[in-house]
Amino acid sequence: MLNKLSAEFFGTFWLVFGGCGSAVLAAAFPELGIGFHGVALAFGLTVLTMAYAVGGISGGHFNPAVSLGLAVAGRFDIKHLVPYWVAQVLGAIAAAAVLFLIASGKADFTVGGFATNGFGELSPGKYSLQAVVIAEVVLTAFFVIIILGATSKLVPAGFAPIAIGLGLTLIHLVSIPVSNTSVNPARSLGVAIFAETAALQQLWVFWAAPLAGAIVGAVIWKVLLGKE
């Protein structure tokens, strides 16, 4: 079990460090050319690379919502859910702390939003709470469906991380303007701790909506799509 929890810790660490790090460190400099599309790709690449690196150990969840969705779908033992959540949250916080230490080494660095998620004034496009909740529920549901489908016994083995990584990239391309893209409660919590905004006060949305979306996605797959 320790190996599985360690894999989830490091996988989630890499997701937050690579994804949020691309936004905090690289996207802050327009001349580097990474921008909005680069951040979306970075998140997808973190999942793709760590799914290949440690997915064989823990299943490569790196996300409390994914763990819940897999449990609802019968692909993950629910007794391991809380330990996985703890490992994922600790990995996200550790990554955010390391990212903060690096970013604060720049003389004119200001913490600001620190790649956090939000609605209203904290939404990149100033989207409402309702819009953010709908986006997070729908996109997390489809992310879980992608994961369940890509890891099904009915598809060729070995390609799942590619589909899942590209799926997460697409999700970010859609929703960065809306909520700055969560679909992952651990990712939202890790950076919110260090933000100077009200991100922590809005954090409940980025636990409730992704977890609800994961349940919806798992039920859709199990009832309508899954033919294993």
C-alpha positions as CSV (number, residue, x, y, z in Angstrom):
1,M,0.0,0.0,0.0
2,L,2.9,2.4,0.7
3,N,4.1,2.1,-2.9
4,K,0.6,3.0,-4.2
5,L,0.3,6.0,-1.9
6,S,3.8,7.1,-2.8
7,A,2.9,6.9,-6.5
8,E,-0.2,9.0,-5.9
9,F,1.8,11.5,-3.9
10,F,4.5,12.0,-6.6
11,G,2.0,11.8,-9.4
12,T,-0.1,14.6,-7.9
13,F,3.0,16.5,-7.0
14,W,4.1,16.5,-10.7
15,L,0.6,17.4,-11.9
16,V,0.5,20.5,-9.7
17,F,4.1,21.5,-10.1
18,G,4.1,21.0,-13.8
19,G,0.7,22.4,-14.6
20,C,0.5,25.2,-12.1
21,G,4.2,25.9,-12.5
22,S,3.7,26.5,-16.2
23,A,1.1,29.1,-15.4
24,V,3.0,30.8,-12.5
25,L,6.5,30.7,-14.0
26,A,6.3,30.5,-17.8
27,A,3.0,32.0,-18.8
28,A,3.8,35.1,-16.8
29,F,6.3,36.0,-19.6
30,P,4.5,36.5,-22.9
31,E,7.8,36.6,-24.8
32,L,8.3,32.9,-23.9
33,G,5.3,32.0,-26.0
34,I,3.7,29.4,-23.8
35,G,0.5,31.3,-23.0
36,F,-3.0,29.8,-22.5
37,H,-2.4,26.9,-24.9
38,G,0.9,26.0,-23.3
39,V,-0.6,25.8,-19.8
40,A,-3.4,23.5,-21.1
41,L,-0.8,21.2,-22.7
42,A,1.4,21.2,-19.6
43,F,-1.4,19.8,-17.5
44,G,-2.1,17.1,-20.0
45,L,1.6,16.2,-20.2
46,T,1.9,15.9,-16.5
47,V,-0.8,13.2,-16.4
48,L,0.5,11.5,-19.5
49,T,4.0,11.2,-18.2
50,M,3.2,10.1,-14.7
51,A,0.5,7.7,-15.9
52,Y,3.3,5.9,-17.7
53,A,5.8,6.4,-14.9
54,V,3.8,5.2,-11.9
55,G,0.3,4.4,-13.2
56,G,1.2,0.7,-13.1
57,I,1.7,1.0,-9.3
58,S,-1.3,2.9,-8.1
59,G,-3.6,3.2,-11.1
60,G,-2.5,6.8,-11.8
61,H,-5.4,8.7,-10.3
62,F,-3.6,11.8,-9.1
63,N,-7.0,13.4,-8.4
64,P,-9.6,12.8,-5.6
65,A,-12.4,13.1,-8.1
66,V,-10.9,10.4,-10.3
67,S,-10.5,8.1,-7.3
68,L,-14.1,8.6,-6.4
69,G,-15.4,8.1,-9.9
70,L,-13.4,4.8,-10.2
71,A,-14.8,3.6,-6.9
72,V,-18.4,4.4,-8.0
73,A,-17.7,2.5,-11.3
74,G,-16.4,-0.5,-9.4
75,R,-12.9,-0.1,-10.6
76,F,-11.3,0.9,-7.3
77,D,-11.8,-0.5,-3.8
78,I,-13.6,2.2,-1.8
79,K,-11.7,1.3,1.4
80,H,-8.6,2.8,-0.2
81,L,-10.4,6.1,-1.1
82,V,-9.4,8.2,2.0
83,P,-5.8,7.1,2.0
84,Y,-5.6,8.0,-1.7
85,W,-7.2,11.4,-1.1
86,V,-4.7,12.1,1.7
87,A,-1.7,11.2,-0.5
88,Q,-3.0,13.3,-3.4
89,V,-3.7,16.3,-1.2
90,L,-0.3,16.1,0.5
91,G,1.4,15.8,-3.0
92,A,-0.5,18.9,-4.2
93,I,0.4,21.0,-1.1
94,A,4.1,19.9,-1.4
95,A,4.2,20.8,-5.0
96,A,2.6,24.2,-4.4
97,A,5.1,24.9,-1.6
98,V,8.1,24.1,-3.8
99,L,6.6,26.2,-6.6
100,F,6.1,29.1,-4.2
101,L,9.8,28.8,-3.0
102,I,11.0,29.0,-6.6
103,A,8.6,31.7,-7.8
104,S,9.4,33.9,-4.7
105,G,13.0,33.9,-5.7
106,K,12.3,36.5,-8.4
107,A,12.8,40.0,-7.0
108,D,9.5,41.5,-8.2
109,F,7.4,38.4,-7.6
110,T,3.8,38.9,-6.3
111,V,1.8,35.9,-5.3
112,G,-1.6,37.1,-6.5
113,G,-3.9,34.3,-7.5
114,F,-1.1,31.8,-7.8
115,A,-2.8,29.7,-10.5
116,T,-5.9,29.2,-8.3
117,N,-9.5,28.5,-9.3
118,G,-12.4,30.8,-8.7
119,F,-15.7,32.3,-9.8
120,G,-16.9,35.9,-10.0
121,E,-14.0,38.2,-9.6
122,L,-11.6,35.2,-9.2
123,S,-12.6,33.7,-12.6
124,P,-10.3,34.7,-15.4
125,G,-13.3,35.6,-17.5
126,K,-15.4,36.7,-14.6
127,Y,-17.9,33.8,-14.9
128,S,-20.6,33.3,-12.4
129,L,-20.8,30.6,-9.7
130,Q,-23.5,28.8,-11.7
131,A,-21.4,28.8,-14.9
132,V,-18.3,27.5,-13.0
133,V,-20.3,24.7,-11.2
134,I,-21.8,23.6,-14.5
135,A,-18.4,23.6,-16.3
136,E,-16.7,21.7,-13.5
137,V,-19.4,19.1,-13.2
138,V,-19.7,18.4,-16.9
139,L,-15.9,18.4,-17.6
140,T,-15.1,16.2,-14.6
141,A,-17.9,13.8,-15.7
142,F,-16.4,13.5,-19.2
143,F,-12.9,13.2,-17.8
144,V,-14.0,10.2,-15.7
145,I,-15.8,8.7,-18.8
146,I,-12.6,9.1,-20.8
147,I,-10.5,7.4,-18.1
148,L,-13.0,4.5,-17.8
149,G,-13.2,4.1,-21.5
150,A,-9.5,4.4,-22.2
151,T,-8.7,1.8,-19.5
152,S,-11.5,-0.6,-20.6
153,K,-10.6,-4.2,-21.6
154,L,-12.2,-3.5,-24.9
155,V,-9.5,-1.1,-26.1
156,P,-5.9,-1.7,-27.0
157,A,-3.6,-1.7,-23.9
158,G,-0.9,0.8,-23.4
159,F,-2.5,3.8,-25.0
160,A,-4.7,5.0,-22.1
161,P,-2.3,7.6,-20.8
162,I,-2.3,9.4,-24.2
163,A,-6.1,9.6,-24.3
164,I,-6.3,10.7,-20.7
165,G,-3.5,13.3,-21.1
166,L,-5.1,14.8,-24.3
167,G,-8.5,14.7,-22.6
168,L,-7.1,16.8,-19.7
169,T,-5.5,19.2,-22.2
170,L,-8.9,19.6,-24.0
171,I,-10.6,20.2,-20.7
172,H,-8.2,23.1,-19.9
173,L,-8.6,24.6,-23.4
174,V,-12.3,24.8,-22.7
175,S,-12.4,25.9,-19.1
176,I,-9.3,28.0,-18.2
177,P,-11.3,31.2,-19.0
178,V,-14.2,30.0,-16.9
179,S,-12.7,28.7,-13.7
180,N,-9.0,28.4,-14.4
181,T,-9.8,24.7,-14.6
182,S,-9.9,22.5,-11.5
183,V,-11.6,19.1,-12.2
184,N,-9.2,18.1,-9.4
185,P,-9.9,19.1,-5.7
186,A,-6.3,18.4,-4.7
187,R,-4.8,20.7,-7.4
188,S,-7.2,23.4,-6.2
189,L,-6.4,23.1,-2.5
190,G,-2.6,23.0,-3.0
191,V,-2.2,26.4,-4.6
192,A,-5.1,28.0,-2.7
193,I,-3.1,27.8,0.5
194,F,-0.5,30.2,-0.9
195,A,-2.7,32.6,-2.8
196,E,-3.3,36.2,-1.7
197,T,-6.9,36.2,-3.0
198,A,-10.1,34.6,-1.5
199,A,-9.4,31.3,-3.2
200,L,-9.6,29.4,0.0
201,Q,-13.1,30.8,0.6
202,Q,-14.2,29.5,-2.8
203,L,-12.5,26.2,-2.4
204,W,-15.7,24.4,-1.5
205,V,-16.9,24.7,-5.1
206,F,-13.8,23.0,-6.4
207,W,-14.3,20.0,-4.1
208,A,-18.1,19.8,-4.5
209,A,-18.4,20.2,-8.3
210,P,-15.6,17.8,-9.4
211,L,-16.7,15.2,-6.9
212,A,-20.3,15.5,-8.1
213,G,-19.1,15.4,-11.7
214,A,-17.1,12.2,-11.0
215,I,-20.1,10.4,-9.7
216,V,-22.2,11.5,-12.7
217,G,-19.5,10.3,-15.1
218,A,-19.1,7.0,-13.3
219,V,-22.9,6.4,-13.3
220,I,-23.2,7.3,-17.0
221,W,-20.4,4.9,-17.9
222,K,-21.7,2.1,-15.7
223,V,-25.3,2.3,-16.8
224,L,-25.1,3.5,-20.4
225,L,-21.7,2.9,-21.9
226,G,-19.7,0.3,-20.0
227,K,-19.8,-3.1,-21.8
228,E,-17.0,-5.0,-20.1
